[in-house]
Amino acid sequence: MVLAGTQDAGHRPGPGDPVIAGERPVACPQGPALPPNPYRALGSPYLWRASAHLATDAVMGAAGLAVLTALCVALCLIPAGLVGVPLAILAGRMLHLLGTAERQRWAAMPGLPIPPQPRPALSGPLLGSAAALARSRSSWQLVAYFGVLTPWSLVTLFGSVLVWGIPLALVLLPAYRAELPGGRASLGIIVVGDLGTALLVSALTLLLWATLAPLVVRGLLTADVLLARALLAPARDVTLAQRVEYLTESRARVVDAAEAERRRIERDLHDGAQQRLVAMSMTLGRARSRLKGSGQDAALELVDEARASAQEAIKELRDLTRGLHPPVLTDRGLDAALSAVAARLPIPVDVDVDVTPRPSTTVEGIAYFVVTEALTNVAKHARSQKAWVRIRRTTDRLAVTIGDDGVGGAEISPGGGLAGLADRVSGVDGRLRVTSPPGGPTLIEVDMQCV
């Protein structure tokens, strides 16, 4: 039996019960994948596992009947007094525990895990827990599942006996026929009184069993899978919500990993290559001092050129590390980091930042990058006289506005710089909007999740 996904997602307490980060939501079972040829199916391990699964349906059906009976008794006791409320909550817990056990039973079938259902919060006040239990769709699904499984398990139990018990007794008839009363066995209209007839019945039974048993098991298991898919697995909208949360969390992890890698690169450049270039520039300065006045003007000129190149490389590395993740951003936050960026621009920039409490390092890094790139574009292309930056945090959102009084005409085009900023902002559930009519002014507004 084939199923997309092989992990049974964990459970996080709470009424929503989203999927735990790092675990992929599991698809619902699609049905048995036994070979269509019944004789080939006899050699498939799925046939034997499926038969064992069908035989144990009766055990889970009996347990489900006991839990549902206890739940009904508890509900009947509620009008008589509050004693029924804790009993109902206890029965609800038992119902969900039984549902977990049933999913584990399904997980024993290769490729057939059942994704968990959201559990109601049953750890608070009694009345609140009872209300959560009554409102929980998963609770009603479990009630329906075990309500249907109880009578259905009688069918699967009878089918298991029909498939395995009766054929086995007939196949072994030649071995114990002589021990029967009178040395004969009555099989309806057929009376087996000698070894030859017993062998013939055994051979015909074996042939019919090999032909029909896989078909019967396939049909019963298909119905079992449909029942589990309809009532034991989460509803489609819950599964989609779990999938959306999983993708959101996985995207956040990717963004965090990328930001962490940028910070690592910045530290490596600042503490490694940049320091070595500084040391080389100092060494060249000492070499110039020794060559000065020695008459070796050609060598002195080469040293000056090398020192100027080293200083230019140091400047470029500093600009690069500032663009990645400057140390001042980590130490003092967005206000200090963006004020330092504004001080280096050729036009006046008004920076107004109020982000208390500070957002995560990932969000800070993205906000810094967006503002830095936007101000760089303003200085290069906008022909403006001034610019401004305003950043505000409201609950769990961060609003960033960058404006200038330049010529306008900026737009988000595929492959352009603004499109790259929009893509980076979207990584933290953010949106970027550009308002830039011809003649200006230009406003770049960013709104993103602040976590």
C-alpha positions as a Markdown table, in Angstrom:
| # | Residue | x | y | z |
|---|---|---|---|---|
| 1 | Met | 0.0 | 0.0 | 0.0 |
| 2 | Val | 1.5 | 3.2 | -1.1 |
| 3 | Leu | 1.2 | 6.5 | 0.7 |
| 4 | Ala | 2.9 | 9.9 | 0.3 |
| 5 | Gly | 4.8 | 10.6 | 3.5 |
| 6 | Thr | 6.1 | 8.2 | 6.1 |
| 7 | Gln | 6.2 | 10.1 | 9.3 |
| 8 | Asp | 3.4 | 10.4 | 11.8 |
| 9 | Ala | 3.3 | 14.1 | 12.8 |
| 10 | Gly | 3.6 | 14.8 | 16.5 |
| 11 | His | 1.0 | 16.5 | 18.7 |
| 12 | Arg | 1.2 | 19.9 | 20.2 |
| 13 | Pro | -1.3 | 20.7 | 22.9 |
| 14 | Gly | -3.9 | 23.2 | 22.0 |
| 15 | Pro | -7.2 | 23.5 | 20.2 |
| 16 | Gly | -5.5 | 24.2 | 16.8 |
| 17 | Asp | -2.8 | 21.4 | 17.1 |
| 18 | Pro | -0.7 | 22.5 | 14.2 |
| 19 | Val | 2.1 | 20.3 | 12.8 |
| 20 | Ile | 5.3 | 20.4 | 14.8 |
| 21 | Ala | 8.1 | 22.3 | 13.0 |
| 22 | Gly | 10.3 | 20.1 | 11.0 |
| 23 | Glu | 7.8 | 17.4 | 10.4 |
| 24 | Arg | 6.0 | 17.1 | 7.2 |
| 25 | Pro | 2.2 | 16.6 | 7.2 |
| 26 | Val | 1.2 | 13.1 | 6.2 |
| 27 | Ala | -1.2 | 12.3 | 3.5 |
| 28 | Cys | -4.3 | 10.2 | 4.0 |
| 29 | Pro | -4.2 | 6.5 | 3.0 |
| 30 | Gln | -5.3 | 5.9 | -0.5 |
| 31 | Gly | -6.1 | 2.2 | -0.4 |
| 32 | Pro | -4.5 | -1.2 | -0.7 |
| 33 | Ala | -1.9 | -1.8 | -3.4 |
| 34 | Leu | -2.0 | -5.6 | -3.5 |
| 35 | Pro | -1.0 | -7.1 | -6.8 |
| 36 | Pro | -4.1 | -7.5 | -9.0 |
| 37 | Asn | -3.2 | -11.1 | -9.7 |
| 38 | Pro | -4.5 | -13.1 | -6.7 |
| 39 | Tyr | -1.8 | -15.7 | -7.0 |
| 40 | Arg | 0.9 | -13.1 | -7.0 |
| 41 | Ala | -0.8 | -11.4 | -4.0 |
| 42 | Leu | -0.3 | -14.6 | -2.0 |
| 43 | Gly | 3.4 | -13.8 | -1.9 |
| 44 | Ser | 2.9 | -10.2 | -1.0 |
| 45 | Pro | 3.6 | -9.3 | 2.7 |
| 46 | Tyr | 0.7 | -6.8 | 2.4 |
| 47 | Leu | -1.8 | -9.7 | 2.3 |
| 48 | Trp | -0.7 | -11.2 | 5.6 |
| 49 | Arg | -0.4 | -7.8 | 7.3 |
| 50 | Ala | -3.8 | -6.8 | 6.0 |
| 51 | Ser | -5.3 | -10.0 | 7.2 |
| 52 | Ala | -3.9 | -9.4 | 10.7 |
| 53 | His | -5.1 | -5.8 | 10.6 |
| 54 | Leu | -8.7 | -6.9 | 9.7 |
| 55 | Ala | -8.6 | -9.6 | 12.5 |
| 56 | Thr | -7.8 | -7.0 | 15.1 |
| 57 | Asp | -10.6 | -4.7 | 14.1 |
| 58 | Ala | -12.8 | -6.5 | 16.5 |
| 59 | Val | -10.5 | -5.6 | 19.4 |
| 60 | Met | -10.5 | -1.9 | 18.6 |
| 61 | Gly | -14.3 | -2.1 | 17.9 |
| 62 | Ala | -14.9 | -3.5 | 21.4 |
| 63 | Ala | -12.7 | -0.9 | 23.0 |
| 64 | Gly | -14.4 | 1.8 | 21.0 |
| 65 | Leu | -17.8 | 0.5 | 22.2 |
| 66 | Ala | -16.7 | 0.6 | 25.8 |
| 67 | Val | -15.5 | 4.2 | 25.5 |
| 68 | Leu | -18.6 | 5.4 | 23.7 |
| 69 | Thr | -20.8 | 3.7 | 26.3 |
| 70 | Ala | -18.8 | 5.5 | 29.1 |
| 71 | Leu | -19.2 | 8.8 | 27.2 |
| 72 | Cys | -23.0 | 8.3 | 26.8 |
| 73 | Val | -23.3 | 7.5 | 30.5 |
| 74 | Ala | -21.3 | 10.6 | 31.4 |
| 75 | Leu | -23.5 | 12.8 | 29.2 |
| 76 | Cys | -26.6 | 11.4 | 30.7 |
| 77 | Leu | -25.3 | 12.3 | 34.2 |
| 78 | Ile | -24.7 | 15.9 | 33.3 |
| 79 | Pro | -28.3 | 17.1 | 33.9 |
| 80 | Ala | -28.3 | 15.3 | 37.2 |
| 81 | Gly | -25.3 | 17.3 | 38.5 |
| 82 | Leu | -21.8 | 18.3 | 37.6 |
| 83 | Val | -20.5 | 14.9 | 38.3 |
| 84 | Gly | -21.1 | 14.1 | 34.7 |
| 85 | Val | -18.8 | 16.8 | 33.5 |
| 86 | Pro | -15.5 | 15.4 | 34.7 |
| 87 | Leu | -16.6 | 11.9 | 33.6 |
| 88 | Ala | -17.4 | 13.3 | 30.2 |
| 89 | Ile | -13.9 | 14.9 | 30.0 |
| 90 | Leu | -12.3 | 11.7 | 31.2 |
| 91 | Ala | -14.2 | 9.7 | 28.5 |
| 92 | Gly | -13.2 | 12.3 | 25.9 |
| 93 | Arg | -9.5 | 11.8 | 26.9 |
| 94 | Met | -9.9 | 8.1 | 26.6 |
| 95 | Leu | -11.6 | 8.5 | 23.2 |
| 96 | His | -8.6 | 10.5 | 21.9 |
| 97 | Leu | -6.1 | 8.1 | 23.4 |
| 98 | Leu | -8.0 | 5.3 | 21.7 |
| 99 | Gly | -7.8 | 7.3 | 18.4 |
| 100 | Thr | -4.0 | 7.6 | 18.9 |
| 101 | Ala | -3.8 | 3.8 | 19.4 |
| 102 | Glu | -5.8 | 3.2 | 16.3 |
| 103 | Arg | -3.5 | 5.4 | 14.3 |
| 104 | Gln | -0.6 | 3.5 | 15.6 |
| 105 | Arg | -2.3 | 0.3 | 14.5 |
| 106 | Trp | -2.6 | 1.7 | 11.0 |
| 107 | Ala | 1.0 | 2.8 | 11.1 |
| 108 | Ala | 2.0 | -0.9 | 11.5 |
| 109 | Met | 0.7 | -1.3 | 7.9 |
| 110 | Pro | 3.5 | -0.5 | 5.5 |
| 111 | Gly | 2.9 | 2.9 | 3.9 |
| 112 | Leu | -0.3 | 3.6 | 5.8 |
| 113 | Pro | 0.2 | 6.2 | 8.5 |
| 114 | Ile | -2.8 | 8.2 | 9.5 |
| 115 | Pro | -2.1 | 11.9 | 10.3 |
| 116 | Pro | -3.1 | 13.0 | 13.8 |
| 117 | Gln | -6.3 | 15.0 | 14.4 |
| 118 | Pro | -6.3 | 18.3 | 16.3 |
| 119 | Arg | -7.0 | 17.6 | 20.0 |
| 120 | Pro | -9.2 | 19.9 | 22.1 |
| 121 | Ala | -7.6 | 21.5 | 25.1 |
| 122 | Leu | -8.8 | 19.5 | 28.1 |
| 123 | Ser | -6.4 | 20.7 | 30.7 |
| 124 | Gly | -8.2 | 23.9 | 31.8 |
| 125 | Pro | -11.3 | 24.5 | 33.9 |
| 126 | Leu | -13.9 | 21.8 | 33.8 |
| 127 | Leu | -16.6 | 23.7 | 32.0 |
| 128 | Gly | -14.1 | 25.2 | 29.5 |
| 129 | Ser | -12.7 | 21.7 | 28.8 |
| 130 | Ala | -16.2 | 20.3 | 28.3 |
| 131 | Ala | -17.0 | 23.1 | 25.9 |
| 132 | Ala | -13.8 | 22.5 | 24.0 |
| 133 | Leu | -14.6 | 18.8 | 23.8 |
| 134 | Ala | -18.1 | 19.5 | 22.5 |
| 135 | Arg | -16.9 | 22.0 | 19.9 |
| 136 | Ser | -14.0 | 19.8 | 18.7 |
| 137 | Arg | -14.6 | 18.4 | 15.2 |
| 138 | Ser | -12.0 | 15.7 | 15.9 |
| 139 | Ser | -14.0 | 14.4 | 18.9 |
| 140 | Trp | -17.1 | 14.0 | 16.8 |
| 141 | Gln | -15.1 | 12.3 | 14.0 |
| 142 | Leu | -13.8 | 9.8 | 16.6 |
| 143 | Val | -17.3 | 9.2 | 17.9 |
| 144 | Ala | -18.5 | 8.5 | 14.4 |
| 145 | Tyr | -15.5 | 6.4 | 13.5 |
| 146 | Phe | -15.8 | 4.0 | 16.5 |
| 147 | Gly | -19.5 | 4.0 | 16.2 |
| 148 | Val | -19.1 | 2.7 | 12.6 |
| 149 | Leu | -16.1 | 0.5 | 13.4 |
| 150 | Thr | -18.0 | -1.5 | 16.1 |
| 151 | Pro | -20.5 | -3.2 | 13.8 |
| 152 | Trp | -18.0 | -3.2 | 10.9 |
| 153 | Ser | -15.5 | -5.1 | 13.0 |
| 154 | Leu | -18.0 | -8.0 | 13.2 |
| 155 | Val | -17.9 | -8.1 | 9.4 |
| 156 | Thr | -14.1 | -8.1 | 9.2 |
| 157 | Leu | -13.9 | -10.7 | 11.9 |
| 158 | Phe | -16.3 | -13.0 | 10.1 |
| 159 | Gly | -14.4 | -12.3 | 6.9 |
| 160 | Ser | -11.1 | -13.2 | 8.6 |
| 161 | Val | -12.6 | -16.5 | 9.8 |
| 162 | Leu | -14.1 | -17.2 | 6.4 |
| 163 | Val | -10.7 | -16.5 | 4.7 |
| 164 | Trp | -8.4 | -18.3 | 7.1 |
| 165 | Gly | -10.2 | -20.4 | 9.6 |
| 166 | Ile | -12.6 | -22.5 | 7.5 |
| 167 | Pro | -10.2 | -23.1 | 4.5 |
| 168 | Leu | -7.5 | -24.2 | 7.0 |
| 169 | Ala | -9.8 | -26.7 | 8.6 |
| 170 | Leu | -10.8 | -28.1 | 5.2 |
| 171 | Val | -7.2 | -28.2 | 3.9 |
| 172 | Leu | -6.1 | -30.2 | 7.0 |
| 173 | Leu | -9.1 | -32.5 | 6.7 |
| 174 | Pro | -7.1 | -35.6 | 5.5 |
| 175 | Ala | -4.9 | -35.3 | 8.6 |
| 176 | Tyr | -7.7 | -35.5 | 11.2 |
| 177 | Arg | -10.6 | -37.2 | 9.3 |
| 178 | Ala | -9.9 | -40.6 | 10.9 |
| 179 | Glu | -10.3 | -39.0 | 14.4 |
| 180 | Leu | -13.8 | -37.8 | 13.7 |
| 181 | Pro | -16.8 | -39.8 | 15.0 |
| 182 | Gly | -17.4 | -42.6 | 12.5 |
| 183 | Gly | -14.2 | -41.6 | 10.6 |
| 184 | Arg | -16.2 | -39.3 | 8.4 |
| 185 | Ala | -17.1 | -35.6 | 8.0 |
| 186 | Ser | -20.3 | -34.1 | 6.8 |
| 187 | Leu | -19.9 | -31.0 | 4.7 |
| 188 | Gly | -23.5 | -30.1 | 3.8 |
| 189 | Ile | -24.5 | -32.4 | 0.9 |
| 190 | Ile | -20.9 | -33.8 | 0.7 |
| 191 | Val | -19.9 | -36.6 | 3.1 |
| 192 | Val | -16.2 | -37.3 | 3.4 |
| 193 | Gly | -15.8 | -40.9 | 4.4 |
| 194 | Asp | -12.5 | -42.0 | 2.8 |
| 195 | Leu | -9.0 | -40.5 | 2.4 |
| 196 | Gly | -9.4 | -40.0 | -1.4 |
| 197 | Thr | -12.4 | -37.8 | -0.9 |
| 198 | Ala | -10.7 | -35.9 | 1.9 |
| 199 | Leu | -7.7 | -35.3 | -0.3 |
| 200 | Leu | -10.0 | -34.1 | -3.2 |
| 201 | Val | -11.8 | -31.7 | -0.8 |
| 202 | Ser | -8.5 | -30.4 | 0.5 |
| 203 | Ala | -7.1 | -29.7 | -3.0 |
| 204 | Leu | -10.3 | -28.0 | -4.2 |
| 205 | Thr | -10.3 | -25.9 | -1.0 |
| 206 | Leu | -6.7 | -24.9 | -1.5 |
| 207 | Leu | -7.4 | -23.8 | -5.1 |
| 208 | Leu | -10.5 | -21.8 | -4.1 |
| 209 | Trp | -8.7 | -20.2 | -1.2 |
| 210 | Ala | -5.7 | -19.2 | -3.3 |
| 211 | Thr | -8.1 | -17.6 | -5.8 |
| 212 | Leu | -10.6 | -15.9 | -3.5 |
| 213 | Ala | -8.7 | -15.1 | -0.3 |
| 214 | Pro | -6.7 | -12.1 | -1.8 |
| 215 | Leu | -9.9 | -10.7 | -3.4 |
| 216 | Val | -11.8 | -10.9 | -0.1 |
| 217 | Val | -9.0 | -9.3 | 1.9 |
| 218 | Arg | -8.6 | -6.6 | -0.7 |
| 219 | Gly | -12.3 | -5.7 | -0.6 |
| 220 | Leu | -12.4 | -5.7 | 3.2 |
| 221 | Leu | -9.3 | -3.6 | 3.6 |
| 222 | Thr | -10.4 | -1.1 | 0.9 |
| 223 | Ala | -13.6 | -0.5 | 3.0 |
| 224 | Asp | -11.4 | -0.2 | 6.1 |
| 225 | Val | -9.2 | 2.3 | 4.5 |
| 226 | Leu | -12.1 | 4.4 | 3.2 |
| 227 | Leu | -13.5 | 4.4 | 6.8 |
| 228 | Ala | -10.2 | 5.6 | 8.2 |
| 229 | Arg | -9.8 | 8.2 | 5.5 |
| 230 | Ala | -13.3 | 9.6 | 6.0 |
| 231 | Leu | -13.4 | 9.7 | 9.8 |
| 232 | Leu | -10.1 | 8.9 | 11.5 |
| 233 | Ala | -7.9 | 11.3 | 9.5 |
| 234 | Pro | -8.3 | 15.1 | 9.8 |
| 235 | Ala | -10.7 | 16.9 | 7.6 |
| 236 | Arg | -9.4 | 18.3 | 4.3 |
| 237 | Asp | -9.5 | 21.9 | 5.6 |
| 238 | Val | -7.5 | 20.9 | 8.7 |
| 239 | Thr | -5.0 | 19.1 | 6.6 |
| 240 | Leu | -4.6 | 22.1 | 4.3 |
| 241 | Ala | -4.2 | 24.4 | 7.4 |
| 242 | Gln | -1.5 | 22.0 | 8.7 |
| 243 | Arg | 0.2 | 22.1 | 5.3 |
| 244 | Val | 0.2 | 25.9 | 5.2 |
| 245 | Glu | 1.7 | 26.1 | 8.7 |
| 246 | Tyr | 4.3 | 23.6 | 7.8 |
| 247 | Leu | 5.3 | 25.5 | 4.7 |
| 248 | Thr | 5.3 | 28.8 | 6.6 |
| 249 | Glu | 7.6 | 27.4 | 9.3 |
| 250 | Ser | 9.9 | 25.7 | 6.8 |
| 251 | Arg | 10.2 | 29.0 | 4.9 |
| 252 | Ala | 11.0 | 30.8 | 8.1 |
| 253 | Arg | 13.7 | 28.3 | 8.9 |
| 254 | Val | 15.2 | 28.8 | 5.4 |
| 255 | Val | 15.2 | 32.6 | 5.8 |
| 256 | Asp | 16.7 | 32.3 | 9.3 |
| 257 | Ala | 19.4 | 30.0 | 7.9 |
| 258 | Ala | 20.2 | 32.5 | 5.1 |
| 259 | Glu | 20.5 | 35.4 | 7.5 |
| 260 | Ala | 22.7 | 33.3 | 9.8 |
| 261 | Glu | 24.9 | 32.5 | 6.9 |
| 262 | Arg | 25.2 | 36.2 | 6.0 |
| 263 | Arg | 26.2 | 37.0 | 9.5 |
| 264 | Arg | 28.8 | 34.3 | 9.5 |
| 265 | Ile | 30.2 | 35.6 | 6.2 |
| 266 | Glu | 30.3 | 39.1 | 7.6 |
| 267 | Arg | 32.2 | 37.9 | 10.7 |
| 268 | Asp | 34.7 | 35.9 | 8.5 |
| 269 | Leu | 35.3 | 38.9 | 6.3 |
| 270 | His | 35.7 | 41.3 | 9.1 |
| 271 | Asp | 37.9 | 39.1 | 11.3 |
| 272 | Gly | 39.8 | 37.4 | 8.5 |
| 273 | Ala | 40.4 | 39.0 | 5.1 |
| 274 | Gln | 39.8 | 42.6 | 6.3 |
| 275 | Gln | 42.3 | 42.3 | 9.2 |
| 276 | Arg | 44.9 | 40.7 | 7.0 |
| 277 | Leu | 44.5 | 43.6 | 4.5 |
| 278 | Val | 44.9 | 46.1 | 7.3 |
| 279 | Ala | 48.0 | 44.3 | 8.4 |
| 280 | Met | 49.4 | 44.3 | 4.9 |
| 281 | Ser | 48.6 | 48.0 | 4.5 |
| 282 | Met | 50.5 | 48.7 | 7.7 |
| 283 | Thr | 53.5 | 46.6 | 6.5 |
| 284 | Leu | 53.5 | 48.5 | 3.2 |
| 285 | Gly | 53.5 | 51.8 | 5.2 |
| 286 | Arg | 56.6 | 50.7 | 7.1 |
| 287 | Ala | 58.2 | 49.6 | 3.9 |
| 288 | Arg | 57.5 | 53.0 | 2.4 |
| 289 | Ser | 59.1 | 54.7 | 5.4 |
| 290 | Arg | 62.3 | 52.7 | 5.0 |
| 291 | Leu | 62.5 | 53.3 | 1.2 |
| 292 | Lys | 61.8 | 57.0 | 1.5 |
| 293 | Gly | 65.0 | 58.9 | 0.9 |
| 294 | Ser | 66.9 | 55.8 | -0.3 |
| 295 | Gly | 66.8 | 56.9 | -3.9 |
| 296 | Gln | 64.7 | 53.9 | -5.0 |
| 297 | Asp | 61.9 | 55.9 | -6.5 |
| 298 | Ala | 60.6 | 53.1 | -8.7 |
| 299 | Ala | 60.3 | 50.7 | -5.8 |
| 300 | Leu | 58.7 | 53.5 | -3.7 |
| 301 | Glu | 56.1 | 54.1 | -6.4 |
| 302 | Leu | 55.2 | 50.4 | -6.5 |
| 303 | Val | 54.8 | 50.3 | -2.7 |
| 304 | Asp | 52.5 | 53.3 | -2.9 |
| 305 | Glu | 50.4 | 51.7 | -5.5 |
| 306 | Ala | 50.2 | 48.4 | -3.5 |
| 307 | Arg | 49.3 | 50.3 | -0.4 |
| 308 | Ala | 46.6 | 52.3 | -2.2 |
| 309 | Ser | 45.1 | 49.1 | -3.7 |
| 310 | Ala | 45.1 | 47.5 | -0.2 |
| 311 | Gln | 43.3 | 50.5 | 1.3 |
| 312 | Glu | 40.8 | 50.4 | -1.6 |
| 313 | Ala | 40.2 | 46.7 | -1.0 |
| 314 | Ile | 39.7 | 47.4 | 2.7 |
| 315 | Lys | 37.1 | 50.1 | 1.9 |
| 316 | Glu | 35.3 | 47.7 | -0.5 |
| 317 | Leu | 35.3 | 45.0 | 2.2 |
| 318 | Arg | 33.9 | 47.3 | 4.7 |
| 319 | Asp | 31.1 | 48.3 | 2.4 |
| 320 | Leu | 30.4 | 44.7 | 1.6 |
| 321 | Thr | 30.2 | 43.7 | 5.3 |
| 322 | Arg | 28.0 | 46.6 | 6.1 |
| 323 | Gly | 25.6 | 45.4 | 3.3 |
| 324 | Leu | 25.6 | 41.8 | 4.7 |
| 325 | His | 25.0 | 42.4 | 8.4 |
| 326 | Pro | 27.0 | 45.2 | 10.2 |
| 327 | Pro | 28.1 | 44.6 | 13.8 |
| 328 | Val | 26.4 | 47.8 | 14.9 |
| 329 | Leu | 23.0 | 46.3 | 13.9 |
| 330 | Thr | 23.5 | 43.4 | 16.2 |
| 331 | Asp | 24.9 | 45.5 | 19.0 |
| 332 | Arg | 22.6 | 48.6 | 18.9 |
| 333 | Gly | 19.7 | 47.8 | 16.6 |
| 334 | Leu | 18.2 | 49.4 | 13.5 |
| 335 | Asp | 18.3 | 53.1 | 14.7 |
| 336 | Ala | 22.0 | 53.2 | 15.1 |
| 337 | Ala | 22.8 | 51.1 | 12.0 |
| 338 | Leu | 20.5 | 53.1 | 9.7 |
| 339 | Ser | 21.8 | 56.4 | 11.1 |
| 340 | Ala | 25.3 | 55.3 | 10.2 |
| 341 | Val | 24.1 | 54.5 | 6.7 |
| 342 | Ala | 22.4 | 57.8 | 6.3 |
| 343 | Ala | 25.5 | 59.7 | 7.5 |
| 344 | Arg | 27.5 | 58.3 | 4.6 |
| 345 | Leu | 25.0 | 59.3 | 1.9 |
| 346 | Pro | 25.5 | 62.5 | -0.2 |
| 347 | Ile | 22.0 | 63.8 | 0.6 |
| 348 | Pro | 20.3 | 64.5 | 4.0 |
| 349 | Val | 18.3 | 61.5 | 5.3 |
| 350 | Asp | 15.9 | 61.8 | 8.3 |
| 351 | Val | 15.8 | 58.5 | 10.2 |
| 352 | Asp | 12.9 | 57.8 | 12.6 |
| 353 | Val | 12.9 | 54.4 | 14.2 |
| 354 | Asp | 10.7 | 53.1 | 17.0 |
| 355 | Val | 10.8 | 49.3 | 17.3 |
| 356 | Thr | 10.3 | 48.4 | 20.9 |
| 357 | Pro | 10.8 | 45.6 | 21.6 |
| 358 | Arg | 13.4 | 44.7 | 19.1 |
| 359 | Pro | 12.3 | 42.2 | 16.4 |
| 360 | Ser | 14.3 | 39.1 | 15.6 |
| 361 | Thr | 17.7 | 39.3 | 14.0 |
| 362 | Thr | 16.3 | 38.0 | 10.8 |
| 363 | Val | 13.6 | 40.7 | 10.6 |
| 364 | Glu | 16.2 | 43.3 | 11.6 |
| 365 | Gly | 18.6 | 42.1 | 8.9 |
| 366 | Ile | 15.9 | 42.2 | 6.2 |
| 367 | Ala | 14.7 | 45.7 | 7.2 |
| 368 | Tyr | 18.3 | 47.0 | 7.2 |
| 369 | Phe | 19.0 | 45.5 | 3.8 |
| 370 | Val | 15.8 | 46.9 | 2.3 |
| 371 | Val | 16.4 | 50.4 | 3.7 |
| 372 | Thr | 20.1 | 50.3 | 2.7 |
| 373 | Glu | 19.4 | 49.2 | -0.9 |
| 374 | Ala | 16.5 | 51.7 | -1.2 |
| 375 | Leu | 18.7 | 54.6 | 0.0 |
| 376 | Thr | 21.5 | 53.6 | -2.3 |
| 377 | Asn | 19.1 | 53.7 | -5.3 |
| 378 | Val | 17.9 | 57.1 | -4.1 |
| 379 | Ala | 21.4 | 58.5 | -4.1 |
| 380 | Lys | 22.2 | 57.0 | -7.5 |
| 381 | His | 19.1 | 57.5 | -9.5 |
| 382 | Ala | 16.4 | 59.7 | -7.9 |
| 383 | Arg | 18.2 | 63.1 | -8.2 |
| 384 | Ser | 16.5 | 64.0 | -4.9 |
| 385 | Gln | 17.4 | 66.7 | -2.4 |
| 386 | Lys | 16.4 | 64.8 | 0.7 |
| 387 | Ala | 15.1 | 61.4 | 1.8 |
| 388 | Trp | 13.5 | 59.9 | 4.9 |
| 389 | Val | 13.1 | 56.6 | 6.7 |
| 390 | Arg | 10.3 | 55.8 | 9.1 |
| 391 | Ile | 10.1 | 52.4 | 10.9 |
| 392 | Arg | 7.4 | 51.5 | 13.4 |
| 393 | Arg | 6.5 | 48.2 | 15.2 |
| 394 | Thr | 2.8 | 47.5 | 15.9 |
| 395 | Thr | 2.2 | 44.3 | 17.9 |
| 396 | Asp | 3.5 | 41.6 | 15.6 |
| 397 | Arg | 4.0 | 43.7 | 12.4 |
| 398 | Leu | 6.9 | 45.9 | 11.3 |
| 399 | Ala | 6.1 | 48.9 | 9.0 |
| 400 | Val | 9.0 | 50.4 | 7.0 |
| 401 | Thr | 8.6 | 53.5 | 4.9 |
| 402 | Ile | 11.4 | 55.0 | 2.7 |
| 403 | Gly | 10.6 | 58.2 | 0.8 |
| 404 | Asp | 12.4 | 60.8 | -1.3 |
| 405 | Asp | 11.5 | 64.0 | -3.3 |
| 406 | Gly | 13.2 | 62.9 | -6.5 |
| 407 | Val | 12.1 | 62.5 | -10.0 |
| 408 | Gly | 9.9 | 59.4 | -9.4 |
| 409 | Gly | 9.2 | 56.7 | -12.0 |
| 410 | Ala | 10.4 | 53.8 | -9.9 |
| 411 | Glu | 8.6 | 50.5 | -10.4 |
| 412 | Ile | 8.9 | 46.8 | -9.6 |
| 413 | Ser | 10.1 | 45.1 | -12.8 |
| 414 | Pro | 11.1 | 41.4 | -13.1 |
| 415 | Gly | 14.8 | 41.0 | -12.4 |
| 416 | Gly | 15.1 | 44.5 | -11.1 |
| 417 | Gly | 16.4 | 45.7 | -7.7 |
| 418 | Leu | 13.0 | 46.4 | -6.3 |
| 419 | Ala | 11.7 | 42.9 | -7.3 |
| 420 | Gly | 14.7 | 41.5 | -5.4 |
| 421 | Leu | 13.7 | 43.5 | -2.3 |
| 422 | Ala | 10.1 | 42.3 | -2.7 |
| 423 | Asp | 11.2 | 38.7 | -2.9 |
| 424 | Arg | 13.4 | 39.0 | 0.3 |
| 425 | Val | 10.5 | 40.7 | 2.2 |
| 426 | Ser | 8.1 | 37.9 | 1.2 |
| 427 | Gly | 10.4 | 35.4 | 2.9 |
| 428 | Val | 9.0 | 36.7 | 6.3 |
| 429 | Asp | 5.4 | 37.0 | 5.2 |
| 430 | Gly | 5.9 | 40.6 | 4.1 |
| 431 | Arg | 4.7 | 42.8 | 1.3 |
| 432 | Leu | 6.5 | 45.6 | -0.5 |
| 433 | Arg | 4.6 | 48.4 | -2.3 |
| 434 | Val | 6.1 | 51.2 | -4.4 |
| 435 | Thr | 4.3 | 54.5 | -5.2 |
| 436 | Ser | 6.4 | 56.6 | -7.6 |
| 437 | Pro | 4.5 | 58.8 | -10.0 |
| 438 | Pro | 6.5 | 60.7 | -12.6 |
| 439 | Gly | 8.0 | 63.8 | -11.0 |
| 440 | Gly | 7.9 | 62.2 | -7.5 |
| 441 | Pro | 7.8 | 61.8 | -4.7 |
| 442 | Thr | 8.7 | 58.1 | -4.3 |
| 443 | Leu | 7.4 | 56.0 | -1.4 |
| 444 | Ile | 8.5 | 52.4 | -0.7 |
| 445 | Glu | 6.3 | 50.8 | 2.0 |
| 446 | Val | 7.1 | 47.5 | 3.6 |
| 447 | Asp | 4.9 | 45.6 | 6.0 |
| 448 | Met | 6.2 | 42.3 | 7.4 |
| 449 | Gln | 5.7 | 39.8 | 10.1 |
| 450 | Cys | 7.7 | 40.9 | 13.2 |
| 451 | Val | 8.8 | 37.7 | 15.1 |
